[in-house]
Amino acid sequence: MCVTVPIYTSIIGNNDTLLETISKLYFKPDDLIADVTYGKGVFWKKIDLTQYNFYPSDLITCKETPYDFKKLPYEKNKFDSVVFDPPYMHTVGRPIVDGNYQNSNTTKNMYHTDIINLYYEGMLEAKRVLKSGGFMLVKCQDEIESSYQRWSHIDIYNIATKLKLYGKDLFVLTRYSNPPIQYKQQHARKKHSYMWVFQKVEAKKFGLLKKKQVINTIIN
């Protein structure tokens, strides 16, 4: 881990800037890192991958490693970090970003609950292949479904708690450009997304960390 300037939770830019920032805090040379939803590799454009033992896979875009993130071929407790960024838009048709994220091929006819179930299955498998103390980086974005708010980042935190993963950090990425408004606007248009950093810890330690979080919340 090489931190020469302060790292802040709020970042303006693209996914490559986001992951470059996080890598300075959470990756170290020779780490074993798996990106189980590699896509076209847009997260990694600003990172020198030669310093890591890197394992990219994707059901659609990685012909040599077309692994389903719900059922990975890796042994238990293998990786120092797992990066997980599944398509997170429900029933989207063919959005502008489809070329990078393959939403129309992977989440067709899915609703928000289906998407959150995908997160659960993927995070469960990611935990299996993570070393104790390892980090799970989970990208997500809140959305509107049938005119109702769906707070995906909260749903995903609740999944992590169920899996006894500690919420180590939460980064907010704000995009440069403004998202389009396609219909009559009823809510503020979402210009930001999130990257959770969860840590796999022993069950006893997880209980102590959760207890401290509750106490600090009550005090503050």
Backbone bond lengths (Angstrom), bond angles and torsions (degrees), N, CA, C in turn:
res aa  C-N    CA-C-N  psi(-1)  N-CA   C-N-CA  omega(-1)  CA-C   N-CA-C  phi
1 M - - - 1.456 - - 1.525 109.73 -
2 C 1.333 115.84 126.37 1.465 119.79 -175.20 1.522 108.81 -126.17
3 V 1.335 116.49 101.65 1.459 121.21 -179.41 1.515 108.19 -114.00
4 T 1.335 117.17 108.24 1.462 121.60 179.84 1.519 112.11 -106.40
5 V 1.335 116.79 -18.43 1.469 121.95 175.16 1.523 106.96 -131.74
6 P 1.329 117.83 157.18 1.466 119.45 -179.25 1.529 112.08 -58.71
7 I 1.329 115.91 141.70 1.462 122.72 175.73 1.526 107.81 -102.76
8 Y 1.320 116.38 126.73 1.464 121.23 -178.64 1.529 110.57 -111.24
9 T 1.317 114.98 157.07 1.461 119.41 -177.04 1.522 112.94 -75.04
10 S 1.332 117.16 -23.78 1.465 121.36 -177.18 1.527 109.73 -104.16
11 I 1.346 115.66 126.43 1.464 121.92 -175.26 1.519 108.96 -130.05
12 I 1.326 116.82 136.38 1.461 122.03 174.37 1.523 107.69 -105.96
13 G 1.323 117.30 125.05 1.457 119.59 -179.22 1.514 111.50 153.68
14 N 1.334 115.14 -147.46 1.455 122.66 -179.03 1.525 110.31 -115.75
15 N 1.326 115.95 178.50 1.463 120.02 -177.85 1.522 112.94 -60.38
16 D 1.346 117.49 -33.10 1.462 118.54 179.91 1.532 111.26 -67.06
17 T 1.331 116.72 -36.73 1.466 120.31 175.76 1.526 110.52 -66.79
18 L 1.313 116.31 -40.26 1.467 121.43 178.94 1.525 111.15 -59.21
19 L 1.331 116.58 -51.46 1.454 118.85 -175.81 1.529 111.70 -71.00
20 E 1.323 116.85 -34.59 1.462 119.37 175.29 1.531 110.66 -58.62
21 T 1.328 116.42 -42.34 1.463 121.35 178.85 1.521 111.18 -64.14
22 I 1.318 116.31 -47.75 1.462 120.60 -178.79 1.523 111.11 -64.00
23 S 1.337 116.91 -37.01 1.465 120.80 -177.54 1.526 111.84 -60.97
24 K 1.327 117.00 -31.84 1.458 120.78 -179.14 1.529 111.67 -66.60
25 L 1.308 115.13 -24.03 1.460 120.05 -177.25 1.528 112.51 -99.40
26 Y 1.345 116.74 -31.32 1.462 119.73 -169.27 1.528 116.11 -119.68
27 F 1.322 119.54 -14.23 1.459 120.83 177.77 1.526 109.50 -103.92
28 K 1.319 115.84 147.39 1.471 120.19 174.10 1.525 108.96 -134.46
29 P 1.334 117.84 156.48 1.470 120.44 -177.99 1.525 112.34 -52.90
30 D 1.325 114.93 141.26 1.469 124.71 178.68 1.521 113.88 74.37
31 D 1.325 117.54 4.59 1.470 119.53 173.17 1.528 110.67 -58.85
32 L 1.333 115.30 146.81 1.456 121.29 169.53 1.530 107.04 -91.51
33 I 1.332 116.10 116.59 1.456 121.70 -174.73 1.525 109.40 -125.53
34 A 1.310 116.99 130.24 1.456 122.44 176.16 1.526 109.72 -113.98
35 D 1.325 116.09 128.24 1.461 121.01 167.29 1.517 106.15 -106.27
36 V 1.326 116.18 104.81 1.468 121.12 -171.55 1.526 112.86 -89.24
37 T 1.334 116.01 -0.05 1.473 122.12 173.89 1.530 107.31 -135.00
38 Y 1.306 116.09 57.20 1.462 122.98 -168.71 1.527 113.33 -61.70
39 G 1.327 117.71 -34.08 1.466 120.33 -177.82 1.514 110.83 58.30
40 K 1.326 116.74 -125.36 1.465 121.99 177.17 1.529 111.87 -102.90
41 G 1.313 115.84 13.07 1.464 119.69 174.25 1.515 115.13 76.84
42 V 1.349 117.25 24.00 1.466 119.36 -175.40 1.529 112.49 -65.63
43 F 1.328 118.10 -24.61 1.467 120.62 179.48 1.526 112.37 -67.01
44 W 1.328 116.78 -27.02 1.463 121.31 -164.52 1.519 113.94 -103.56
45 K 1.308 119.00 9.44 1.463 122.54 -173.11 1.531 113.16 -62.75
46 K 1.330 117.39 -28.07 1.460 120.77 -176.51 1.530 113.25 -105.11
47 I 1.336 116.45 12.36 1.462 120.41 -175.59 1.525 109.59 -118.20
48 D 1.324 116.30 135.76 1.459 122.51 175.45 1.529 108.38 -81.82
49 L 1.321 115.75 102.22 1.452 119.86 -174.69 1.519 113.53 -75.28
50 T 1.318 117.84 -11.46 1.465 120.08 -179.65 1.532 112.28 -67.40
51 Q 1.317 116.77 -16.87 1.468 119.23 -179.68 1.530 112.55 -83.90
52 Y 1.343 116.56 -6.80 1.464 121.22 -179.24 1.526 110.61 -121.47
53 N 1.313 115.65 163.86 1.459 122.14 167.35 1.529 106.26 -93.20
54 F 1.321 116.00 98.91 1.463 121.84 -165.46 1.522 110.85 -104.72
55 Y 1.340 116.10 131.72 1.458 122.97 -178.03 1.538 109.39 -123.51
56 P 1.333 118.94 90.44 1.458 120.88 176.47 1.527 111.00 -85.20
57 S 1.316 116.10 143.52 1.465 120.39 174.27 1.524 109.10 -152.48
58 D 1.315 115.19 152.57 1.458 120.75 178.22 1.525 107.81 -164.25
59 L 1.313 116.07 135.63 1.465 121.74 -176.26 1.523 111.83 -62.22
60 I 1.349 116.99 -29.18 1.464 120.94 -174.47 1.520 112.67 -106.71
61 T 1.322 117.80 -45.27 1.473 120.26 -167.29 1.530 114.92 -98.18
62 C 1.317 118.95 -14.88 1.464 120.74 -179.31 1.530 109.54 -104.49
63 K 1.328 116.07 97.95 1.464 120.97 -174.56 1.523 112.47 -65.64
64 E 1.331 117.58 -32.78 1.458 120.29 -178.54 1.526 112.66 -84.02
65 T 1.334 116.54 -22.26 1.471 120.63 -179.95 1.536 109.41 -135.29
66 P 1.327 117.83 65.92 1.476 121.02 -177.04 1.523 111.65 -83.55
67 Y 1.343 115.28 62.60 1.460 119.56 -172.81 1.524 111.08 -88.93
68 D 1.306 115.12 140.80 1.459 122.72 172.37 1.532 107.70 -77.15
69 F 1.345 117.01 123.08 1.474 118.37 -177.03 1.518 112.76 -64.39
70 K 1.325 117.56 -12.86 1.461 120.58 177.53 1.525 112.30 -85.12
71 K 1.347 116.35 -12.23 1.461 120.62 -177.94 1.523 108.34 -149.96
72 L 1.317 116.35 81.08 1.459 122.26 -175.65 1.538 110.82 -85.11
73 P 1.333 117.38 150.69 1.469 120.35 -177.81 1.527 113.85 -85.58
74 Y 1.319 117.53 9.17 1.459 121.00 -175.57 1.530 111.11 -87.58
75 E 1.339 114.99 153.59 1.453 119.91 176.85 1.531 110.73 -74.47
76 K 1.310 115.66 166.96 1.460 121.63 178.52 1.532 110.54 -64.62
77 N 1.335 114.29 150.10 1.470 121.38 170.49 1.530 113.57 55.98
78 K 1.325 116.83 41.51 1.463 121.25 -174.83 1.526 113.52 -93.49
79 F 1.337 117.81 -42.42 1.464 121.43 -165.21 1.528 113.12 -102.88
80 D 1.340 113.79 148.76 1.460 120.48 172.22 1.523 111.41 -78.65
81 S 1.335 116.07 -32.61 1.465 120.89 178.65 1.520 109.94 -146.26
82 V 1.329 115.63 146.05 1.465 122.73 172.74 1.523 107.63 -127.67
83 V 1.332 115.60 129.62 1.464 121.80 177.93 1.527 107.94 -104.40
84 F 1.333 115.69 129.47 1.465 121.19 -172.73 1.524 109.50 -134.86
85 D 1.325 116.04 114.04 1.463 122.14 -178.34 1.522 109.88 -138.23
86 P 1.338 117.46 73.17 1.465 119.15 -179.84 1.527 110.58 -73.19
87 P 1.330 117.94 159.82 1.472 119.19 172.49 1.521 109.36 -57.07
88 Y 1.341 116.48 127.31 1.470 117.65 -171.67 1.519 113.42 -118.58
89 M 1.318 117.89 18.70 1.459 120.19 175.84 1.521 109.88 -106.22
90 H 1.322 116.86 133.77 1.459 121.03 179.91 1.535 110.17 -82.04
91 T 1.300 117.97 147.24 1.464 125.75 170.41 1.523 112.12 27.35
92 V 1.319 115.58 68.01 1.460 119.52 -166.76 1.521 115.12 -102.04
93 G 1.333 117.41 -6.26 1.459 117.88 -174.09 1.512 109.50 72.35
94 R 1.339 117.65 -119.04 1.464 121.55 178.39 1.526 108.68 -135.60
95 P 1.329 117.82 89.36 1.460 121.12 -176.49 1.520 112.38 -73.86
96 I 1.323 116.11 171.92 1.463 122.40 -178.81 1.527 111.39 -59.02
97 V 1.330 117.89 -37.51 1.465 121.53 -175.27 1.520 112.78 -87.78
98 D 1.329 118.57 10.76 1.455 121.24 -173.22 1.522 112.71 -61.65
99 G 1.344 118.04 -31.68 1.452 120.77 179.59 1.506 112.96 -59.74
100 N 1.330 116.98 -33.63 1.464 121.29 179.84 1.519 112.61 -88.44
101 Y 1.347 117.38 -34.83 1.458 119.79 -168.01 1.520 114.76 -112.39
102 Q 1.329 118.38 -7.85 1.461 122.39 172.37 1.532 113.08 57.13
103 N 1.330 116.46 34.79 1.464 118.80 -179.17 1.527 112.87 -58.81
104 S 1.341 116.49 -44.26 1.457 119.44 -174.60 1.526 112.08 -65.23
105 N 1.344 117.23 -25.10 1.457 120.84 178.86 1.521 113.10 -86.43
106 T 1.312 117.52 -19.32 1.460 119.92 -170.28 1.523 114.46 -117.01
107 T 1.314 119.02 -25.60 1.469 120.03 -176.25 1.537 112.19 -123.17
108 K 1.317 116.89 21.47 1.457 120.53 179.43 1.527 110.31 -59.61
109 N 1.337 115.85 133.98 1.471 123.64 179.76 1.527 113.49 64.55
110 M 1.329 117.07 17.36 1.460 120.34 176.69 1.527 110.74 -96.14
111 Y 1.317 115.59 145.98 1.452 122.01 174.39 1.531 109.33 -106.46
112 H 1.317 115.19 177.91 1.463 118.95 -174.52 1.528 112.29 -57.40
113 T 1.312 117.18 -42.66 1.466 120.69 179.51 1.517 111.22 -60.11
114 D 1.333 116.57 -38.82 1.466 120.51 177.76 1.524 110.74 -63.53
115 I 1.334 116.11 -41.24 1.463 120.64 179.03 1.527 110.67 -62.17
116 I 1.325 116.19 -44.59 1.466 120.02 -179.77 1.529 110.63 -65.20
117 N 1.321 117.43 -34.54 1.464 119.96 175.14 1.527 111.10 -64.05
118 L 1.337 116.59 -36.98 1.467 120.37 175.06 1.521 110.53 -60.37
119 Y 1.332 115.81 -43.82 1.459 119.90 177.40 1.529 110.62 -59.14
120 Y 1.308 116.70 -45.05 1.463 119.80 -178.82 1.526 111.21 -59.37
121 E 1.326 115.82 -48.29 1.465 119.59 -178.10 1.531 111.39 -64.17
122 G 1.332 115.89 -41.17 1.457 119.87 179.42 1.515 112.75 -67.70
123 M 1.328 116.78 -40.89 1.456 120.45 -179.90 1.532 111.65 -69.62
124 L 1.317 116.40 -34.98 1.465 120.36 176.48 1.527 110.42 -61.54
125 E 1.336 116.47 -44.26 1.463 120.43 179.51 1.523 111.67 -70.96
126 A 1.330 116.69 -38.15 1.462 120.00 177.12 1.523 111.01 -61.65
127 K 1.312 117.04 -39.52 1.467 120.15 177.28 1.526 110.97 -61.93
128 R 1.306 115.80 -38.64 1.468 119.71 -179.31 1.530 111.64 -59.43
129 V 1.329 117.06 -41.72 1.465 120.20 -174.33 1.529 112.70 -90.32
130 L 1.325 117.61 -3.47 1.462 121.51 177.61 1.523 111.64 -82.05
131 K 1.330 115.70 142.68 1.452 120.80 170.32 1.531 109.82 -69.95
132 S 1.304 116.87 157.00 1.456 120.15 170.74 1.523 108.67 -61.75
133 G 1.314 116.40 129.94 1.456 121.49 -175.67 1.519 113.35 89.87
134 G 1.340 116.98 -7.18 1.457 121.38 -178.65 1.523 112.40 -74.38
135 F 1.339 114.93 166.06 1.463 121.70 -174.42 1.524 111.80 -112.50
136 M 1.318 115.69 137.52 1.458 123.37 174.54 1.522 108.51 -113.11
137 L 1.317 116.49 116.00 1.456 122.24 179.42 1.526 108.30 -98.03
138 V 1.322 116.81 118.97 1.464 121.66 -173.91 1.517 109.61 -122.74
139 K 1.330 116.43 117.29 1.469 122.15 179.78 1.520 109.46 -91.55
140 C 1.332 116.36 142.55 1.460 119.76 178.90 1.524 109.83 -159.46
141 Q 1.314 115.07 170.02 1.462 121.35 175.17 1.524 108.49 -149.93
142 D 1.317 116.17 137.00 1.458 120.09 174.59 1.527 109.26 -66.76
143 E 1.321 116.43 160.17 1.458 119.12 -178.21 1.522 110.99 -149.38
144 I 1.315 114.26 169.41 1.460 122.14 173.85 1.521 108.13 -108.53
145 E 1.323 116.54 128.70 1.457 121.26 176.17 1.522 108.85 -126.94
146 S 1.332 115.54 119.95 1.472 120.70 -179.87 1.519 111.59 52.73
147 S 1.332 115.17 42.88 1.473 124.11 176.62 1.523 113.81 70.44
148 Y 1.343 117.52 13.92 1.458 120.74 177.46 1.527 110.22 -117.66
149 Q 1.335 115.68 142.91 1.452 120.81 177.39 1.526 110.58 -68.16
150 R 1.328 115.08 136.53 1.466 121.90 172.94 1.524 107.18 -123.18
151 W 1.323 115.70 107.18 1.462 121.33 -174.03 1.529 109.25 -86.93
152 S 1.308 115.30 80.83 1.466 120.77 -174.33 1.522 112.38 -60.22
153 H 1.331 118.22 -39.25 1.462 119.09 -176.53 1.531 111.43 -65.39
154 I 1.347 116.77 -27.65 1.465 120.06 175.85 1.527 110.06 -76.92
155 D 1.323 116.48 -42.62 1.471 120.17 175.96 1.529 110.82 -55.43
156 I 1.331 115.44 -42.95 1.465 120.32 -176.82 1.526 110.83 -70.68
157 Y 1.323 117.71 -37.06 1.465 120.07 174.26 1.530 110.14 -61.53
158 N 1.313 117.17 -39.98 1.462 120.64 178.92 1.534 111.31 -64.97
159 I 1.337 116.12 -37.01 1.468 119.81 174.75 1.520 109.73 -61.80
160 A 1.328 116.33 -46.18 1.462 120.81 -179.54 1.524 111.23 -59.50
161 T 1.318 116.57 -42.24 1.461 120.53 178.52 1.523 110.68 -61.98
162 K 1.327 115.80 -42.10 1.467 120.10 177.99 1.529 111.00 -61.69
163 L 1.329 116.36 -35.67 1.465 121.18 -179.33 1.531 112.08 -86.59
164 K 1.335 116.44 3.77 1.468 122.49 -178.72 1.529 111.75 59.64
165 L 1.330 115.01 44.50 1.458 122.54 172.15 1.521 108.09 -102.41
166 Y 1.319 116.30 134.09 1.463 120.93 -177.72 1.524 110.29 -85.35
167 G 1.350 116.51 131.06 1.464 121.66 177.44 1.519 110.22 -76.12
168 K 1.326 116.58 94.54 1.460 122.22 -173.70 1.523 111.71 -79.42
169 D 1.343 117.22 -40.74 1.466 121.87 -178.35 1.518 110.17 -156.03
170 L 1.327 114.69 157.63 1.464 121.38 173.66 1.518 108.17 -137.83
171 F 1.339 116.03 117.53 1.459 122.09 179.72 1.525 109.57 -103.66
172 V 1.325 115.34 143.12 1.464 122.13 178.27 1.523 108.26 -114.12
173 L 1.322 116.04 122.97 1.462 121.71 179.36 1.520 109.58 -106.95
174 T 1.327 116.47 121.93 1.467 121.77 176.71 1.521 108.84 -106.24
175 R 1.300 116.73 126.76 1.457 121.51 -176.79 1.525 110.86 -76.84
176 Y 1.332 116.63 154.73 1.464 121.69 178.75 1.527 111.06 -67.14
177 S 1.331 116.12 -48.46 1.466 120.47 -173.50 1.519 111.23 -88.98
178 N 1.321 115.59 158.94 1.460 120.62 177.42 1.530 109.94 -85.47
179 P 1.335 118.06 135.57 1.463 120.46 177.54 1.522 110.31 -68.75
180 P 1.327 117.92 150.71 1.463 120.55 -179.39 1.526 112.11 -71.62
181 I 1.301 115.98 151.87 1.463 122.90 173.54 1.522 107.10 -106.70
182 Q 1.337 116.98 110.40 1.458 120.97 -173.02 1.526 113.04 -93.50
183 Y 1.318 117.47 -27.48 1.454 121.08 -175.61 1.528 109.30 -131.26
184 K 1.315 116.30 -179.36 1.449 120.99 176.10 1.523 108.87 -58.91
185 Q 1.310 116.67 124.88 1.458 120.77 -172.45 1.519 111.56 -78.81
186 Q 1.360 115.38 128.78 1.462 121.70 177.86 1.525 112.45 -119.01
187 H 1.329 116.78 -15.26 1.464 122.44 178.82 1.524 108.58 -137.63
188 A 1.319 115.61 161.59 1.462 119.52 173.34 1.530 108.71 -62.87
189 R 1.326 116.65 132.24 1.462 121.74 -178.95 1.523 109.22 -71.74
190 K 1.325 117.17 134.77 1.461 122.13 -173.59 1.527 110.20 -82.36
191 K 1.313 114.89 118.77 1.466 122.35 -178.86 1.527 111.29 -107.92
192 H 1.307 117.16 4.08 1.459 121.16 -175.34 1.527 110.89 -131.07
193 S 1.302 115.15 157.76 1.460 122.81 174.16 1.528 107.97 -134.68
194 Y 1.325 116.20 179.43 1.463 120.89 -173.76 1.522 111.55 -129.79
195 M 1.316 115.32 153.41 1.462 121.97 167.32 1.516 108.15 -131.50
196 W 1.318 114.96 109.24 1.462 120.40 174.12 1.526 110.07 -78.89
197 V 1.310 116.98 143.05 1.460 122.43 167.47 1.521 106.75 -116.23
198 F 1.330 115.63 107.57 1.458 121.54 177.11 1.528 108.92 -103.11
199 Q 1.321 115.49 151.22 1.461 120.09 179.12 1.521 110.08 -121.52
200 K 1.326 114.51 135.01 1.463 120.06 175.69 1.526 108.72 -82.12
201 V 1.308 116.44 117.29 1.467 121.54 -178.21 1.523 109.22 -127.21
202 E 1.301 115.95 162.63 1.461 120.48 176.74 1.530 109.91 -64.58
203 A 1.320 116.50 150.63 1.464 121.49 -174.89 1.525 111.98 -56.14
204 K 1.328 117.18 -41.39 1.465 120.67 -179.10 1.528 110.72 -64.59
205 K 1.334 116.01 -43.52 1.463 120.24 179.58 1.524 110.36 -66.23
206 F 1.339 117.09 -38.75 1.463 120.04 178.58 1.524 110.53 -59.54
207 G 1.326 116.94 -42.90 1.457 119.97 178.72 1.513 112.33 -61.30
208 L 1.337 117.30 -40.72 1.464 121.32 178.59 1.527 110.78 -66.37
209 L 1.330 117.63 -41.29 1.467 121.22 179.69 1.522 110.89 -64.60
210 K 1.330 116.85 -41.92 1.465 120.10 179.07 1.522 110.68 -65.22
211 K 1.326 116.99 -38.55 1.460 120.84 179.11 1.525 110.34 -63.02
212 K 1.337 116.89 -42.66 1.463 121.00 178.33 1.516 111.03 -63.73
213 Q 1.342 117.60 -39.28 1.464 121.00 178.77 1.513 110.98 -61.74
214 V 1.323 116.30 -43.91 1.470 120.68 -179.61 1.512 110.26 -64.12
215 I 1.344 117.41 -45.10 1.475 121.43 -179.33 1.523 110.36 -62.01
216 N 1.335 117.27 -45.42 1.466 121.11 -179.31 1.528 111.16 -63.92
217 T 1.340 116.57 -37.55 1.463 120.24 178.49 1.514 110.87 -63.34
218 I 1.342 116.63 -42.73 1.480 120.58 -179.58 1.528 110.34 -66.55
219 I 1.354 116.55 -43.85 1.467 120.42 -178.09 1.527 111.46 -64.64
220 N 1.349 116.18 -42.75 1.459 120.46 -174.49 1.517 112.59 -84.77
